[in-house]
Amino acid sequence: MQISLVLLIAVLFGCGFYLLMRRSFLKVILGLMLLSHAANLLVFTAAGIVRDAPPLVHDSMSAPPAGSADPVPQALVLTAIVISFGITAFALVLFRRAYDVLGSDDIDELRRTET
């Protein structure tokens, strides 16, 4: 299972970087989304995917019991999901505004408006 996840991460990173190098603004946004998904899967895979007990701490305990799942990778990925959603929403609004002004989603058109 680890090998299949590593291959999936590699494919997602490759497709994400490929889409980032395209001239279409929409493809750049899709590339950013693929990169964020690949990074989230990378964090989960690096932390080790295991089925352990949830890290619940009762009133009489000061730390989670031994053999419980590590909550740090889950918290990191949850934070990364929220941040990538915000970046994607901002990029979509930016794309919409640029498309309304220029009538095209070509990134070279954005350079032409600077002069």
MOPAC internal coordinates of N, CA, C and O (Angstrom, degrees):
PM7 1SCF
backbone

  N    0.0000 0     0.00 0     0.00 0    0    0    0
  C    1.4440 1     0.00 0     0.00 0    1    0    0
  C    1.5316 1   110.64 1     0.00 0    2    1    0
  O    1.2310 1   120.54 1   144.50 1    3    2    1
  N    1.3308 1   116.57 1   -35.50 1    3    2    1
  C    1.4524 1   119.78 1   179.53 1    5    3    2
  C    1.5220 1   111.49 1   -63.03 1    6    5    3
  O    1.2310 1   120.54 1   140.06 1    7    6    5
  N    1.3325 1   116.57 1   -39.94 1    7    6    5
  C    1.4646 1   120.20 1  -179.12 1    9    7    6
  C    1.5227 1   110.36 1   -65.35 1   10    9    7
  O    1.2310 1   120.21 1   138.84 1   11   10    9
  N    1.3267 1   117.20 1   -41.16 1   11   10    9
  C    1.4652 1   119.43 1   179.65 1   13   11   10
  C    1.5297 1   111.08 1   -65.87 1   14   13   11
  O    1.2310 1   120.23 1   143.10 1   15   14   13
  N    1.3382 1   117.17 1   -36.90 1   15   14   13
  C    1.4622 1   119.84 1   176.88 1   17   15   14
  C    1.5230 1   111.67 1   -67.96 1   18   17   15
  O    1.2310 1   120.23 1   141.53 1   19   18   17
  N    1.3236 1   117.16 1   -38.47 1   19   18   17
  C    1.4586 1   120.49 1   178.27 1   21   19   18
  C    1.5284 1   109.70 1   -64.65 1   22   21   19
  O    1.2310 1   120.24 1   137.79 1   23   22   21
  N    1.3156 1   117.15 1   -42.21 1   23   22   21
  C    1.4700 1   120.41 1   177.20 1   25   23   22
  C    1.5246 1   111.39 1   -64.61 1   26   25   23
  O    1.2310 1   119.88 1   139.37 1   27   26   25
  N    1.3233 1   117.83 1   -40.63 1   27   26   25
  C    1.4583 1   121.23 1   177.31 1   29   27   26
  C    1.5319 1   111.03 1   -63.19 1   30   29   27
  O    1.2310 1   120.34 1   138.13 1   31   30   29
  N    1.3281 1   116.96 1   -41.87 1   31   30   29
  C    1.4654 1   120.70 1   177.89 1   33   31   30
  C    1.5224 1   110.17 1   -62.73 1   34   33   31
  O    1.2310 1   120.40 1   136.48 1   35   34   33
  N    1.3338 1   116.84 1   -43.52 1   35   34   33
  C    1.4615 1   120.48 1   179.36 1   37   35   34
  C    1.5206 1   111.49 1   -62.43 1   38   37   35
  O    1.2310 1   120.32 1   138.54 1   39   38   37
  N    1.3319 1   117.00 1   -41.46 1   39   38   37
  C    1.4652 1   120.47 1   178.87 1   41   39   38
  C    1.5199 1   110.74 1   -65.95 1   42   41   39
  O    1.2310 1   120.18 1   137.95 1   43   42   41
  N    1.3304 1   117.26 1   -42.05 1   43   42   41
  C    1.4622 1   120.34 1   179.23 1   45   43   42
  C    1.5236 1   111.60 1   -64.45 1   46   45   43
  O    1.2310 1   120.07 1   137.06 1   47   46   45
  N    1.3376 1   117.47 1   -42.94 1   47   46   45
  C    1.4573 1   120.08 1   176.80 1   49   47   46
  C    1.5260 1   111.08 1   -63.56 1   50   49   47
  O    1.2310 1   120.45 1   136.57 1   51   50   49
  N    1.3274 1   116.75 1   -43.43 1   51   50   49
  C    1.4660 1   120.26 1   179.54 1   53   51   50
  C    1.5164 1   112.32 1   -62.26 1   54   53   51
  O    1.2310 1   120.45 1   132.89 1   55   54   53
  N    1.3275 1   116.74 1   -47.11 1   55   54   53
  C    1.4734 1   120.21 1   178.68 1   57   55   54
  C    1.5285 1   111.17 1   -65.56 1   58   57   55
  O    1.2310 1   120.49 1   142.55 1   59   58   57
  N    1.3296 1   116.66 1   -37.45 1   59   58   57
  C    1.4628 1   120.08 1   178.86 1   61   59   58
  C    1.5199 1   112.16 1   -64.13 1   62   61   59
  O    1.2310 1   120.28 1   134.83 1   63   62   61
  N    1.3373 1   117.07 1   -45.17 1   63   62   61
  C    1.4631 1   120.06 1   178.62 1   65   63   62
  C    1.5273 1   111.23 1   -67.69 1   66   65   63
  O    1.2310 1   120.57 1   144.13 1   67   66   65
  N    1.3301 1   116.52 1   -35.87 1   67   66   65
  C    1.4610 1   119.62 1   177.55 1   69   67   66
  C    1.5320 1   110.69 1   -62.81 1   70   69   67
  O    1.2310 1   120.67 1   135.25 1   71   70   69
  N    1.3231 1   116.33 1   -44.75 1   71   70   69
  C    1.4618 1   119.94 1  -179.82 1   73   71   70
  C    1.5298 1   112.07 1   -68.85 1   74   73   71
  O    1.2310 1   120.05 1   150.51 1   75   74   73
  N    1.3350 1   117.50 1   -29.49 1   75   74   73
  C    1.4629 1   119.49 1   177.27 1   77   75   74
  C    1.5258 1   112.20 1   -65.89 1   78   77   75
  O    1.2310 1   120.01 1   154.96 1   79   78   77
  N    1.3211 1   117.58 1   -25.04 1   79   78   77
  C    1.4640 1   120.97 1  -178.31 1   81   79   78
  C    1.5275 1   113.45 1   -90.49 1   82   81   79
  O    1.2310 1   119.88 1  -174.56 1   83   82   81
  N    1.3100 1   117.84 1     5.44 1   83   82   81
  C    1.4667 1   121.43 1   179.08 1   85   83   82
  C    1.5145 1   110.10 1   -81.51 1   86   85   83
  O    1.2310 1   120.84 1   -15.47 1   87   86   85
  N    1.3225 1   115.99 1   164.53 1   87   86   85
  C    1.4646 1   121.09 1  -179.16 1   89   87   86
  C    1.5217 1   113.11 1   -87.50 1   90   89   87
  O    1.2310 1   119.83 1   165.03 1   91   90   89
  N    1.2970 1   117.93 1   -14.97 1   91   90   89
  C    1.4579 1   121.39 1  -178.44 1   93   91   90
  C    1.5341 1   109.90 1   -84.10 1   94   93   91
  O    1.2310 1   121.28 1   -48.42 1   95   94   93
  N    1.3295 1   115.15 1   131.58 1   95   94   93
  C    1.4645 1   120.48 1  -179.18 1   97   95   94
  C    1.5243 1   110.79 1   -63.33 1   98   97   95
  O    1.2310 1   120.34 1   142.90 1   99   98   97
  N    1.3267 1   116.95 1   -37.10 1   99   98   97
  C    1.4607 1   120.84 1  -179.53 1  101   99   98
  C    1.5253 1   111.42 1   -66.12 1  102  101   99
  O    1.2310 1   120.01 1   143.01 1  103  102  101
  N    1.3287 1   117.59 1   -36.99 1  103  102  101
  C    1.4625 1   120.54 1   177.50 1  105  103  102
  C    1.5179 1   111.22 1   -68.96 1  106  105  103
  O    1.2310 1   120.24 1   147.87 1  107  106  105
  N    1.3136 1   117.14 1   -32.13 1  107  106  105
  C    1.4666 1   120.70 1   175.55 1  109  107  106
  C    1.5280 1   109.80 1   -64.68 1  110  109  107
  O    1.2310 1   120.12 1   138.90 1  111  110  109
  N    1.3147 1   117.38 1   -41.10 1  111  110  109
  C    1.4634 1   120.96 1   178.15 1  113  111  110
  C    1.5276 1   110.41 1   -64.83 1  114  113  111
  O    1.2310 1   120.01 1   137.76 1  115  114  113
  N    1.3273 1   117.58 1   -42.24 1  115  114  113
  C    1.4640 1   120.29 1   176.62 1  117  115  114
  C    1.5216 1   111.17 1   -63.25 1  118  117  115
  O    1.2310 1   120.09 1   143.35 1  119  118  117
  N    1.3228 1   117.43 1   -36.65 1  119  118  117
  C    1.4603 1   121.06 1   176.36 1  121  119  118
  C    1.5156 1   111.91 1   -63.67 1  122  121  119
  O    1.2310 1   120.27 1   139.08 1  123  122  121
  N    1.3298 1   117.09 1   -40.92 1  123  122  121
  C    1.4666 1   120.68 1   176.27 1  125  123  122
  C    1.5309 1   111.42 1   -61.88 1  126  125  123
  O    1.2310 1   120.82 1   140.59 1  127  126  125
  N    1.3167 1   116.03 1   -39.41 1  127  126  125
  C    1.4611 1   119.91 1   179.16 1  129  127  126
  C    1.5289 1   110.69 1   -65.69 1  130  129  127
  O    1.2310 1   120.21 1   136.92 1  131  130  129
  N    1.3336 1   117.20 1   -43.08 1  131  130  129
  C    1.4655 1   120.17 1   178.84 1  133  131  130
  C    1.5268 1   111.29 1   -64.42 1  134  133  131
  O    1.2310 1   120.35 1   141.04 1  135  134  133
  N    1.3244 1   116.95 1   -38.96 1  135  134  133
  C    1.4628 1   119.63 1   177.91 1  137  135  134
  C    1.5273 1   111.68 1   -64.09 1  138  137  135
  O    1.2310 1   120.18 1   140.89 1  139  138  137
  N    1.3176 1   117.26 1   -39.11 1  139  138  137
  C    1.4632 1   119.06 1   179.69 1  141  139  138
  C    1.5309 1   110.95 1   -67.82 1  142  141  139
  O    1.2310 1   120.10 1   141.42 1  143  142  141
  N    1.3269 1   117.42 1   -38.58 1  143  142  141
  C    1.4693 1   119.81 1   177.05 1  145  143  142
  C    1.5244 1   111.11 1   -65.58 1  146  145  143
  O    1.2310 1   120.61 1   140.18 1  147  146  145
  N    1.3289 1   116.44 1   -39.82 1  147  146  145
  C    1.4637 1   120.27 1   179.07 1  149  147  146
  C    1.5282 1   110.75 1   -65.11 1  150  149  147
  O    1.2310 1   120.42 1   139.53 1  151  150  149
  N    1.3216 1   116.79 1   -40.47 1  151  150  149
  C    1.4695 1   119.87 1   179.35 1  153  151  150
  C    1.5267 1   111.08 1   -65.46 1  154  153  151
  O    1.2310 1   120.24 1   141.12 1  155  154  153
  N    1.3244 1   117.15 1   -38.88 1  155  154  153
  C    1.4694 1   120.00 1   177.47 1  157  155  154
  C    1.5256 1   111.22 1   -64.13 1  158  157  155
  O    1.2310 1   120.46 1   135.94 1  159  158  157
  N    1.3212 1   116.72 1   -44.06 1  159  158  157
  C    1.4649 1   119.53 1   177.59 1  161  159  158
  C    1.5241 1   111.31 1   -64.74 1  162  161  159
  O    1.2310 1   120.33 1   145.31 1  163  162  161
  N    1.3207 1   116.98 1   -34.69 1  163  162  161
  C    1.4646 1   120.73 1   178.33 1  165  163  162
  C    1.5224 1   111.08 1   -63.83 1  166  165  163
  O    1.2310 1   120.00 1   138.22 1  167  166  165
  N    1.3200 1   117.60 1   -41.78 1  167  166  165
  C    1.4641 1   120.58 1   179.03 1  169  167  166
  C    1.5232 1   110.13 1   -64.59 1  170  169  167
  O    1.2310 1   120.05 1   135.99 1  171  170  169
  N    1.3213 1   117.51 1   -44.01 1  171  170  169
  C    1.4594 1   120.26 1   178.58 1  173  171  170
  C    1.5225 1   111.58 1   -62.97 1  174  173  171
  O    1.2310 1   120.23 1   137.30 1  175  174  173
  N    1.3164 1   117.16 1   -42.70 1  175  174  173
  C    1.4562 1   120.47 1  -178.12 1  177  175  174
  C    1.5220 1   111.20 1   -69.36 1  178  177  175
  O    1.2310 1   120.01 1   140.70 1  179  178  177
  N    1.3269 1   117.59 1   -39.30 1  179  178  177
  C    1.4623 1   120.66 1   179.05 1  181  179  178
  C    1.5305 1   111.24 1   -66.85 1  182  181  179
  O    1.2310 1   119.97 1   148.12 1  183  182  181
  N    1.3182 1   117.67 1   -31.88 1  183  182  181
  C    1.4595 1   121.21 1  -179.93 1  185  183  182
  C    1.5252 1   111.65 1   -77.33 1  186  185  183
  O    1.2310 1   120.46 1   163.05 1  187  186  185
  N    1.3046 1   116.73 1   -16.95 1  187  186  185
  C    1.4567 1   120.29 1  -178.65 1  189  187  186
  C    1.5144 1   110.66 1    91.96 1  190  189  187
  O    1.2310 1   121.00 1   -58.47 1  191  190  189
  N    1.3061 1   115.69 1   121.53 1  191  190  189
  C    1.4590 1   120.49 1  -178.84 1  193  191  190
  C    1.5249 1   107.89 1   -95.19 1  194  193  191
  O    1.2310 1   121.44 1   -74.13 1  195  194  193
  N    1.3094 1   114.85 1   105.87 1  195  194  193
  C    1.4690 1   121.66 1   179.72 1  197  195  194
  C    1.5182 1   108.76 1  -133.34 1  198  197  195
  O    1.2310 1   121.58 1   -22.45 1  199  198  197
  N    1.3249 1   114.57 1   157.55 1  199  198  197
  C    1.4663 1   119.97 1   176.06 1  201  199  198
  C    1.5160 1   108.36 1  -104.28 1  202  201  199
  O    1.2310 1   121.21 1   -83.31 1  203  202  201
  N    1.3098 1   115.29 1    96.69 1  203  202  201
  C    1.4597 1   120.88 1   178.38 1  205  203  202
  C    1.5194 1   109.17 1  -116.04 1  206  205  203
  O    1.2310 1   121.66 1    -4.45 1  207  206  205
  N    1.3052 1   114.43 1   175.55 1  207  206  205
  C    1.4658 1   120.12 1   178.27 1  209  207  206
  C    1.5275 1   109.38 1   -69.01 1  210  209  207
  O    1.2310 1   119.77 1   -28.38 1  211  210  209
  N    1.3190 1   118.04 1   151.62 1  211  210  209
  C    1.4698 1   119.43 1   177.86 1  213  211  210
  C    1.5336 1   110.59 1   -66.58 1  214  213  211
  O    1.2310 1   120.36 1   -32.52 1  215  214  213
  N    1.3357 1   116.92 1   147.48 1  215  214  213
  C    1.4705 1   119.94 1  -177.07 1  217  215  214
  C    1.5266 1   112.43 1   -82.11 1  218  217  215
  O    1.2310 1   120.61 1  -113.31 1  219  218  217
  N    1.3088 1   116.43 1    66.69 1  219  218  217
  C    1.4649 1   121.48 1  -179.56 1  221  219  218
  C    1.5210 1   109.94 1   -92.92 1  222  221  219
  O    1.2310 1   120.85 1   -46.05 1  223  222  221
  N    1.3198 1   115.97 1   133.95 1  223  222  221
  C    1.4661 1   121.86 1  -179.77 1  225  223  222
  C    1.5266 1   107.75 1  -110.20 1  226  225  223
  O    1.2310 1   120.83 1   -57.84 1  227  226  225
  N    1.3260 1   116.02 1   122.16 1  227  226  225
  C    1.4590 1   120.93 1   178.86 1  229  227  226
  C    1.5302 1   109.75 1   -84.57 1  230  229  227
  O    1.2310 1   120.30 1    -7.09 1  231  230  229
  N    1.3144 1   117.02 1   172.91 1  231  230  229
  C    1.4640 1   121.79 1  -176.74 1  233  231  230
  C    1.5286 1   112.47 1   -60.93 1  234  233  231
  O    1.2310 1   119.86 1   144.92 1  235  234  233
  N    1.3077 1   117.87 1   -35.08 1  235  234  233
  C    1.4652 1   120.41 1  -176.06 1  237  235  234
  C    1.5306 1   113.05 1   -83.63 1  238  237  235
  O    1.2310 1   120.01 1   175.10 1  239  238  237
  N    1.3362 1   117.58 1    -4.90 1  239  238  237
  C    1.4725 1   121.21 1  -176.17 1  241  239  238
  C    1.5340 1   109.99 1  -106.88 1  242  241  239
  O    1.2310 1   121.06 1   -24.52 1  243  242  241
  N    1.3170 1   115.59 1   155.48 1  243  242  241
  C    1.4634 1   119.91 1   176.89 1  245  243  242
  C    1.5253 1   111.93 1  -108.67 1  246  245  243
  O    1.2310 1   119.99 1   167.31 1  247  246  245
  N    1.3113 1   117.63 1   -12.69 1  247  246  245
  C    1.4686 1   122.01 1  -179.61 1  249  247  246
  C    1.5263 1   108.32 1  -147.44 1  250  249  247
  O    1.2310 1   119.86 1   -19.48 1  251  250  249
  N    1.3106 1   117.88 1   160.52 1  251  250  249
  C    1.4626 1   119.34 1   176.46 1  253  251  250
  C    1.5262 1   110.93 1   -62.87 1  254  253  251
  O    1.2310 1   120.22 1   -29.51 1  255  254  253
  N    1.3199 1   117.18 1   150.49 1  255  254  253
  C    1.4627 1   119.11 1  -179.79 1  257  255  254
  C    1.5308 1   111.58 1   -67.12 1  258  257  255
  O    1.2310 1   121.20 1   -22.82 1  259  258  257
  N    1.3098 1   115.31 1   157.18 1  259  258  257
  C    1.4678 1   120.27 1   178.74 1  261  259  258
  C    1.5302 1   109.62 1   -64.49 1  262  261  259
  O    1.2310 1   121.03 1   -37.08 1  263  262  261
  N    1.2997 1   115.64 1   142.92 1  263  262  261
  C    1.4658 1   119.72 1  -179.79 1  265  263  262
  C    1.5158 1   113.65 1    88.32 1  266  265  263
  O    1.2310 1   120.24 1  -171.05 1  267  266  265
  N    1.3189 1   117.14 1     8.95 1  267  266  265
  C    1.4633 1   118.93 1   178.05 1  269  267  266
  C    1.5257 1   109.63 1   -93.02 1  270  269  267
  O    1.2310 1   120.74 1   -17.88 1  271  270  269
  N    1.3044 1   116.19 1   162.12 1  271  270  269
  C    1.4663 1   122.02 1  -177.45 1  273  271  270
  C    1.5254 1   110.73 1   -68.51 1  274  273  271
  O    1.2310 1   121.11 1   -28.52 1  275  274  273
  N    1.3255 1   115.49 1   151.48 1  275  274  273
  C    1.4658 1   120.94 1   178.63 1  277  275  274
  C    1.5300 1   108.54 1   -82.69 1  278  277  275
  O    1.2310 1   119.11 1   -60.65 1  279  278  277
  N    1.3363 1   119.30 1   119.35 1  279  278  277
  C    1.4614 1   120.80 1  -177.47 1  281  279  278
  C    1.5227 1   114.42 1   -81.56 1  282  281  279
  O    1.2310 1   119.45 1   168.19 1  283  282  281
  N    1.3431 1   118.66 1   -11.81 1  283  282  281
  C    1.4642 1   120.74 1  -175.08 1  285  283  282
  C    1.5326 1   112.52 1   -65.66 1  286  285  283
  O    1.2310 1   118.94 1   131.70 1  287  286  285
  N    1.3546 1   119.62 1   -48.30 1  287  286  285
  C    1.4704 1   117.88 1   178.45 1  289  287  286
  C    1.5277 1   113.06 1   -61.48 1  290  289  287
  O    1.2310 1   120.71 1   144.51 1  291  290  289
  N    1.3167 1   116.25 1   -35.49 1  291  290  289
  C    1.4590 1   119.46 1   178.62 1  293  291  290
  C    1.5201 1   110.70 1   -65.78 1  294  293  291
  O    1.2310 1   120.17 1   139.03 1  295  294  293
  N    1.3131 1   117.28 1   -40.97 1  295  294  293
  C    1.4635 1   120.83 1   178.61 1  297  295  294
  C    1.5273 1   110.65 1   -67.65 1  298  297  295
  O    1.2310 1   120.04 1   140.29 1  299  298  297
  N    1.3336 1   117.52 1   -39.71 1  299  298  297
  C    1.4611 1   120.36 1   177.91 1  301  299  298
  C    1.5185 1   111.89 1   -62.65 1  302  301  299
  O    1.2310 1   120.54 1   136.42 1  303  302  301
  N    1.3304 1   116.57 1   -43.58 1  303  302  301
  C    1.4578 1   119.91 1  -179.31 1  305  303  302
  C    1.5212 1   110.82 1   -69.13 1  306  305  303
  O    1.2310 1   119.94 1   142.23 1  307  306  305
  N    1.3079 1   117.72 1   -37.77 1  307  306  305
  C    1.4661 1   120.01 1   177.40 1  309  307  306
  C    1.5224 1   110.58 1   -62.90 1  310  309  307
  O    1.2310 1   120.30 1   138.41 1  311  310  309
  N    1.3173 1   117.04 1   -41.59 1  311  310  309
  C    1.4572 1   120.81 1   176.58 1  313  311  310
  C    1.5269 1   110.94 1   -64.92 1  314  313  311
  O    1.2310 1   120.37 1   138.78 1  315  314  313
  N    1.3302 1   116.90 1   -41.22 1  315  314  313
  C    1.4683 1   120.92 1   179.45 1  317  315  314
  C    1.5249 1   111.20 1   -65.33 1  318  317  315
  O    1.2310 1   119.96 1   145.45 1  319  318  317
  N    1.3171 1   117.67 1   -34.55 1  319  318  317
  C    1.4688 1   120.59 1   178.03 1  321  319  318
  C    1.5231 1   110.08 1   -64.64 1  322  321  319
  O    1.2310 1   120.50 1   136.02 1  323  322  321
  N    1.3324 1   116.66 1   -43.98 1  323  322  321
  C    1.4652 1   120.23 1   179.98 1  325  323  322
  C    1.5243 1   110.73 1   -64.84 1  326  325  323
  O    1.2310 1   120.08 1   137.29 1  327  326  325
  N    1.3227 1   117.45 1   -42.71 1  327  326  325
  C    1.4620 1   120.80 1   179.53 1  329  327  326
  C    1.5224 1   110.96 1   -65.52 1  330  329  327
  O    1.2310 1   119.96 1   136.75 1  331  330  329
  N    1.3246 1   117.69 1   -43.25 1  331  330  329
  C    1.4676 1   119.49 1   179.70 1  333  331  330
  C    1.5282 1   111.72 1   -67.12 1  334  333  331
  O    1.2310 1   120.16 1   148.47 1  335  334  333
  N    1.3332 1   117.30 1   -31.53 1  335  334  333
  C    1.4573 1   119.43 1   175.20 1  337  335  334
  C    1.5285 1   110.52 1   -65.63 1  338  337  335
  O    1.2310 1   120.55 1   138.28 1  339  338  337
  N    1.3258 1   116.55 1   -41.72 1  339  338  337
  C    1.4629 1   120.09 1   178.14 1  341  339  338
  C    1.5201 1   112.21 1   -64.66 1  342  341  339
  O    1.2310 1   120.17 1   137.81 1  343  342  341
  N    1.3243 1   117.28 1   -42.19 1  343  342  341
  C    1.4647 1   120.85 1   178.87 1  345  343  342
  C    1.5200 1   110.39 1   -65.65 1  346  345  343
  O    1.2310 1   120.40 1   139.09 1  347  346  345
  N    1.3288 1   116.84 1   -40.91 1  347  346  345
  C    1.4684 1   120.18 1   178.90 1  349  347  346
  C    1.5242 1   110.97 1   -64.85 1  350  349  347
  O    1.2310 1   120.24 1   137.78 1  351  350  349
  N    1.3292 1   117.15 1   -42.22 1  351  350  349
  C    1.4666 1   120.13 1   178.52 1  353  351  350
  C    1.5229 1   110.61 1   -62.85 1  354  353  351
  O    1.2310 1   120.06 1   137.11 1  355  354  353
  N    1.3330 1   117.49 1   -42.89 1  355  354  353
  C    1.4624 1   120.85 1   178.23 1  357  355  354
  C    1.5261 1   110.91 1   -63.58 1  358  357  355
  O    1.2310 1   120.27 1   137.31 1  359  358  357
  N    1.3312 1   117.08 1   -42.69 1  359  358  357
  C    1.4666 1   120.16 1  -179.70 1  361  359  358
  C    1.5261 1   111.00 1   -65.66 1  362  361  359
  O    1.2310 1   119.96 1   142.68 1  363  362  361
  N    1.3255 1   117.69 1   -37.32 1  363  362  361
  C    1.4661 1   119.97 1   177.90 1  365  363  362
  C    1.5263 1   111.63 1   -66.24 1  366  365  363
  O    1.2310 1   120.29 1   139.85 1  367  366  365
  N    1.3329 1   117.05 1   -40.15 1  367  366  365
  C    1.4644 1   120.29 1   177.27 1  369  367  366
  C    1.5247 1   109.82 1   -65.74 1  370  369  367
  O    1.2310 1   120.19 1   138.50 1  371  370  369
  N    1.3239 1   117.24 1   -41.50 1  371  370  369
  C    1.4569 1   121.49 1   177.04 1  373  371  370
  C    1.5207 1   111.06 1   -62.49 1  374  373  371
  O    1.2310 1   120.57 1   138.31 1  375  374  373
  N    1.3335 1   116.52 1   -41.69 1  375  374  373
  C    1.4646 1   120.76 1   177.09 1  377  375  374
  C    1.5222 1   110.98 1   -62.64 1  378  377  375
  O    1.2310 1   120.41 1   135.62 1  379  378  377
  N    1.3177 1   116.82 1   -44.38 1  379  378  377
  C    1.4617 1   120.64 1  -179.37 1  381  379  378
  C    1.5268 1   110.98 1   -61.20 1  382  381  379
  O    1.2310 1   120.26 1   136.91 1  383  382  381
  N    1.3201 1   117.10 1   -43.09 1  383  382  381
  C    1.4652 1   120.93 1   179.85 1  385  383  382
  C    1.5266 1   111.13 1   -66.85 1  386  385  383
  O    1.2310 1   120.23 1   137.78 1  387  386  385
  N    1.3196 1   117.17 1   -42.22 1  387  386  385
  C    1.4641 1   120.43 1   178.32 1  389  387  386
  C    1.5195 1   111.11 1   -66.30 1  390  389  387
  O    1.2310 1   120.30 1   143.87 1  391  390  389
  N    1.3090 1   117.04 1   -36.13 1  391  390  389
  C    1.4615 1   120.13 1   178.95 1  393  391  390
  C    1.5240 1   111.02 1   -69.83 1  394  393  391
  O    1.2310 1   120.16 1   142.52 1  395  394  393
  N    1.3398 1   117.31 1   -37.48 1  395  394  393
  C    1.4618 1   120.45 1   177.19 1  397  395  394
  C    1.5245 1   111.68 1   -64.58 1  398  397  395
  O    1.2310 1   120.46 1   141.44 1  399  398  397
  N    1.3243 1   116.72 1   -38.56 1  399  398  397
  C    1.4617 1   120.53 1  -178.08 1  401  399  398
  C    1.5295 1   111.60 1   -76.88 1  402  401  399
  O    1.2310 1   120.34 1   135.25 1  403  402  401
  N    1.3357 1   116.96 1   -44.75 1  403  402  401
  C    1.4628 1   121.13 1  -172.60 1  405  403  402
  C    1.5231 1   114.26 1   -95.02 1  406  405  403
  O    1.2310 1   120.44 1   152.43 1  407  406  405
  N    1.3167 1   116.77 1   -27.57 1  407  406  405
  C    1.4588 1   119.88 1  -176.31 1  409  407  406
  C    1.5199 1   113.40 1    77.06 1  410  409  407
  O    1.2310 1   120.17 1  -165.25 1  411  410  409
  N    1.3262 1   117.27 1    14.75 1  411  410  409
  C    1.4619 1   122.15 1  -178.94 1  413  411  410
  C    1.5242 1   108.64 1  -149.16 1  414  413  411
  O    1.2310 1   120.71 1   -25.37 1  415  414  413
  N    1.3303 1   116.25 1   154.63 1  415  414  413
  C    1.4610 1   119.41 1   176.02 1  417  415  414
  C    1.5258 1   111.66 1  -106.14 1  418  417  415
  O    1.2310 1   120.50 1  -162.19 1  419  418  417
  N    1.3292 1   116.65 1    17.81 1  419  418  417
  C    1.4565 1   122.16 1   179.01 1  421  419  418
  C    1.5245 1   109.71 1   -79.91 1  422  421  419
  O    1.2310 1   120.56 1   -50.16 1  423  422  421
  N    1.3325 1   116.53 1   129.84 1  423  422  421
  C    1.4542 1   120.82 1  -177.62 1  425  423  422
  C    1.5263 1   111.25 1   -69.18 1  426  425  423
  O    1.2310 1   119.67 1   151.62 1  427  426  425
  N    1.3333 1   118.23 1   -28.38 1  427  426  425
  C    1.4623 1   120.36 1   177.46 1  429  427  426
  C    1.5208 1   111.43 1   -65.24 1  430  429  427
  O    1.2310 1   119.91 1   153.16 1  431  430  429
  N    1.3107 1   117.78 1   -26.84 1  431  430  429
  C    1.4676 1   121.17 1   176.43 1  433  431  430
  C    1.5333 1   110.83 1   -66.11 1  434  433  431
  O    1.2310 1   120.39 1   149.29 1  435  434  433
  N    1.3201 1   116.87 1   -30.71 1  435  434  433
  C    1.4616 1   119.38 1   178.05 1  437  435  434
  C    1.5209 1   111.23 1   -66.74 1  438  437  435
  O    1.2310 1   120.05 1   145.54 1  439  438  437
  N    1.3128 1   117.51 1   -34.46 1  439  438  437
  C    1.4644 1   120.92 1   178.92 1  441  439  438
  C    1.5211 1   111.27 1   -69.80 1  442  441  439
  O    1.2310 1   120.29 1   147.99 1  443  442  441
  N    1.2959 1   117.06 1   -32.01 1  443  442  441
  C    1.4588 1   120.72 1  -178.53 1  445  443  442
  C    1.5248 1   112.21 1   -68.80 1  446  445  443
  O    1.2310 1   119.85 1   154.56 1  447  446  445
  N    1.3227 1   117.89 1   -25.44 1  447  446  445
  C    1.4565 1   120.82 1  -179.24 1  449  447  446
  C    1.5220 1   112.75 1   -79.66 1  450  449  447
  O    1.2310 1   119.62 1   168.08 1  451  450  449
  N    1.3399 1   118.32 1   -11.92 1  451  450  449
  C    1.4502 1   120.68 1  -178.13 1  453  451  450
  C    1.5169 1   111.86 1   -74.61 1  454  453  451
  O    1.2310 1   119.29 1   150.42 1  455  454  453
  N    1.3208 1   118.95 1   -29.58 1  455  454  453
  C    1.4692 1   121.14 1  -176.45 1  457  455  454
  C    1.4950 1   112.22 1   -92.34 1  458  457  455
  O    1.2310 1   120.10 1   180.00 1  459  458  457

